[in-house]
Amino acid sequence: MKKILITLFQLGVTIAVLYWVYHDPNRRAQMAEAIRGAQYHWVVLGILAYVVVEVAAAFRWHVLLKVQGIHLSFLRLSGLFLIGMFYNQFLPGGTGGDIIKSYFLLKETPDKKAGALLAVVFDRLVGLVALVAITGTLIVLRYDFLSQTTQTRQLLWFLLFLLGSSILFLVSTFIISGFNLFHLLSEKFPGREKLIEISAAYHLYAHHWRATLVAFGASVVAHLATFTTFLCAAYALGAAVPLLDFFAVMPVERTISALPISFAGIGIREKILQIMLNGLCGVPEAKAILIGSLSFLIILVCCIPGALVYLFYKPSGAVGHVKLRDMQKEVATLEHEISETE
């Protein structure tokens, strides 16, 4: 019931915000004109840029799995990765793909289940660290630019709050890991098992720091290629925004739209770009909104292969397709086992 209510809330927010940004008939007319005059070779370049995102992220996961001694064939690794990418876009919360990817990986590596799960956890974690680093750098370089108007300044402060929370989380988990303080936490402490899981990942990947640095570098490439995908969408619609200005805006959009308050960030993405690109770069509101929608469409096109792979993928040790609820239960059971052994 809780999950149903959360999903209904996300859908409600999505519909409300989409109506908010698209209901003006004059703005829709401007959008239609922008689409008619679009330069679609930039859309193709945007697709290629997002392919770079997928290659960099897949390589990062390959490096992290290798540390665990897990060696999958290229087809298996690519298949699992594409499935995860697809479901991260379409399942509420943005991490459903990790559950499915973790479950299938457990079936592929029955003798290294803990390592498989830790690789998925650290894959998400190192991506967060890279985004925090990029965001912090761009804010330092472009703070005055990002805080020009009241609305953009409010979004910037909200981003700084989220950035601070992320840094606090990373530092806290690092300290807990380094001093084994998670043993002091009550068994009923919220997220205790996840903290222990992260701690185990820290310990393992700290000893393989070269591989961790390579994974971090791949994460930076993936994030910057994502920014480039959005930039290509902007250029396709005739919004000639300078690269550094556009990249300075992207952490605001990427971070806030990733919050589980709407379905796959739809609506929130468009509203943030409307405020930021219009207020800071002079992009007409209609085009700024379309940049968000076109970028999301490009991402969906690049993630669709994951759905086709899922239809034909047959994991070792599994019979037929399993319900997401059962996948979550098996992954949660393993997480509990890891927390008991640490």
N, C-alpha and C positions, 0 to 999 in steps of 0.2 A: 504493500500500500504506500509506503514511504517513497519507493522508487517511482510509482505511478504518479504520485502527487508532484514530485520533483520534475518529472517529464512534462506533466500538464503545465506546470509553472513556466518551464523553459519554452514550451510551445506558445503559451500565452504572451510571454515577453517578446518572442520572435514576431508573432503576428502584429502585436501592438506597435513595435518599433518600425517594422516594415511599412505599416500603414502611415506612421508618422513621417517617414522620409519619402514615401512615394505618393501620398494622397493628393498633393498639389497638382492640378491639371497643367498649369503653366510649366512646372518643373518637368513633368512627364513629356511635354512637348519638346522641351530643350533636350531631354534625354534621347528622344527619338531622332532629333536632328544630329546629336553627337554620334549616335550609332550609325546613321546613314553616311556620315563623313569619316567613320573610323578607318584607320590604316591597319588592315588585318595581318600584315607581315609582322607587326609588333606582337600580335597575339601568338603567332607561331614562335617568336623569340621568347615570349613568356612561358610557353609550354616547354621549350628547351631549357629555360632557366630552372623550371620546377623539376625537370628530369635530373638536373644537377643536384637539386635538393635530395631527391630520392637516392641517387648514387652515393652522395656523401653520407647520408644517414645509414644506408645499407652497409657501406664500408665501415662506419663507426661501429655498428652492431657486430660485424664480422670480426673486428679487432677485439672487442670485448668478449665475444664468445671464444676466440682463440686463447685468451688468457685462461679461460676455464677448461681448456683442453677439449673444447667442443668443435669438431670439424664437420660441417655439413657440406653436401654438394652444392654447387652454384645454384642449381635449380631449386633445391629445397630451401636454401637460405633466401633466395629471391622471392620464392613463393610465400614463405612465412612473412617476410617483410612487407610485401604488397598487400597481403591480407590485413596485417596490422594497420597499414596506412589507410586502407579503405574504411575499416570499421572505426578508426579514430575520428574520421570525418563524419560518420553517419550515426554512431551511437551516442546517446546523451552522456555528457561528462568529459568527453575527449580522451578517455583512457580505456574505453571498452576494447579497442584494438589490442591494447597491451595484454588484456585478459585472454583473448583468443590466441594471440601470438604465444603467450606463455604456455597455455594449455597444449597447443600443438607441439611446441618445443619440448615440453615434458614428455610427450609421447615419442618424440624422435630420440630423446636422450634419457631413457629410463634409468641408466646407471649414474647419471649426473644431474639429477633433478634440481638439487639445491643450486648448483652452479648455473644451470640454465635460467632459473628464476632470478638469481642475483644479477645476471647479465642484462636481463630486461629492465630490472630496477635501476641499475647504474646507467644504462643507456638513456633513460629518462632524466636521471640526475645530472649527467654530464651535459646534456642538452640545456638544462636549466642554468647550470653554471656558465655556459657559453653565452646564453641570452643575457644573464645578469652582467657579465663582463662587457658585452657590446652595448647594452643599455646604459650602464654607468659611464662608459667612454663617451657616448654620443651626448649624454646629458651634460657632462663636463664641458664638452666642446661647443654645444649649441644651446645652453641654458637660456641665454638672453633671447635667442630666436624663438624658442619654444614657449616662452612666457610673455609673448607680446600682447595677447588679448586676455580678457577675463576668463573666457571659456577655455582657451587652450592652457592657461595657467592652472585652472582647476583640474583639468585632465592630467597635467604634468605633476601636480601635487599628489593626485591619486596614484599615479605611476610611481612616484617616489615612495609613497606608503607601501605599495606592493613590492617595490624593489627592496625597501628596508626589511619587510617581512620575509622575503626570500633569503636575504643575507642572514637574518637572524636564525632562520630555519637551518641554513647550511652550516653556520657557525655552531649552533646548538647541537646538531647531529654529529658534527665533527668532534666536539668536546665530549659528548656522550660516548662516542665511539672510542676516542683516544684513551679515556679513563675508565671505560667499561661501566659507566654510571647507569646504564639501562637496567642493571640488576637491582638498583634502588627503587625503580618504578613499580608501583602496584600492578598486579596482573590485570586489574580492571582499568588501568590507565588508558584513555583513548589513544589508539594508534601505537600501542606498545610493541605489537608484533611487527608493524611496519618500521618502527625505529630500530628494532633489533636487526631486521632485514637490511636496512640501510647501513647499519654499523658493520655488519658482516661484509657488505660490498666495499665499504671504505677500507677495511683491513686488507682485503684481498687485492684491490686495485692500487692501494698505496705501495704495495710491494712490487707492482708492475707499473711503475710510474711512467716509463717510456711509452708503453701502450696507452696509458691514460692520457698522456699529452697528445698522442696521435689522434685519439678519440675526440679530445677537446678541439683540436685543429679541424677535424672533420665537422664538428658541430658548428664552429664559426663559419665554415664554408656553407653549410646547409642554411644557416640563418641569413647570411648575406645573399645567398641565391634566392631565398624566399622574398627578401626585400626587392631583389631585381625583378622577380616575377610581377610584383605589384607595380614597379616602375614601368615595366613594359606595357602593362594594362593602361597606365596613365598616358604613356606616349601614344598608344593605339587610339586613345580618345582625344588626342590633341592637347593634353595638359603638359606643357613643356616645363616641368619643375626641375631645377638643378638637382643633381644626384645627391649631394650632401644634405640639402634641405629635405629631400624626400626620405632619405635614410634616417634622418633625425626624427621624423614623424613616425616611422614604422614601429619602433619599440612600444610606443603608446598604443597603437592599434593592436599589435601582436599580443601584448600582455593583457590588455583589458578584454579583448574579444575572446581570449582563451578561458576567461572565467566562466564557470558553468551556469550562466544566468540566461542564456538563450541557446537555441538549438544550433550547434556548430558555429556559434558566434554570428549567425545571420541576423542582420538588422543592426546589432551593436557595431559590427565592423563598418557598415555604411555610415552610421551616424557619427562615429569617431572621425572617419576620413572627411566627412562633410564639414565638421567643425575645424579640424586641424588644417586640411588642405585649403579650405576657403579662407580661414582666418589668417593663416601664415603665408600662404603661397599665392593667394588670389585666384585659385581655381574655382570656377563657377560651381555652385552647390550641386547642380544636376550632374556635372561631370565627376565631381568628387564622390558622390554616391555610387555612380556607375563604376568607378574604379574599384570600389570594394566588391561589387557584385560580379564584375568581369573577372577579377582576380580569383574570387571563390570558384567561379565557373571553370577557370583554367585548372585550378587545383583539383576539382572534381574530375575533370577529364583525365588528369594524370593519375588519379586514384582508382578510376573505374576498373582497370585491369585486375585490381585486387579482388573484386567481386567475381570475375570470371575464374580467377585462380581458385577461390574458395569453393566454387561449384564443383571443380574437378580434383581438388586437393584431397589426397588420402593419406593422412598421417600414419606412421608406423605405430602399431599397437592400438589403434582406435578403429571401431566399427561404425561406419556411417557418420552422419553429422550429429553433433551433440548440442543440446540446448545451452544457451549462454549461462543460464542459472546453474547448470551442472558443471560447466567449465569454471565458473566463479567459485563453486563449492570445492572443487578439487584443488584449485590454486590456493584458496584460503586454508585448506587443510595442510598443504605443504608449508605455507607461511608459518602456521602454528608449530609444525614440526621443527622448522628452523629455529624459531624462538625458544623452543624447549631444549634444543641441543646446544645453543650458544651460551 
